[in-house]
Amino acid sequence: MSFDHHVQAALDALPAHIAGALKNVAIVVEDENRDDPGVFGLYEGIPLPERGDMAGHLPDKITIYRLPLEEEFPDPRELEEEIRITVLHELGHYFGLDEDRIAELGYE
């Protein structure tokens, strides 16, 4: 299964109430972050609890970085799991969770 398919599978596995709460957010795959090449994922935007009316605003963006994940986790099963964790980690930021809470949930 390709990297993009693993990202999509992680999204497809979200419970319906979580998936239904995703509004005005784009989830993309890029090779790596120019400013921080070792980072696995990045959330850019306004967390859901802090939003007002988003009319006219660009979508939030969650980027999953392929190269650092593939380099760190060469085993296909580990890679698949780490992609899932990275997607959930970044979604946690979208939903307004801080790093400590995300770590408590096991998505660090």
Secondary structure, DSSP 8 states (H G I E B T S, - for coil): --HHHHHHHHHHTS-HHHHTT--SEEEEEES--SS-TT-SEEEES--GGG----TT---EEEEEEHHHHHHH--SHHHHHHHHHHHHHHHHHHHTT--HHHHHHTT--
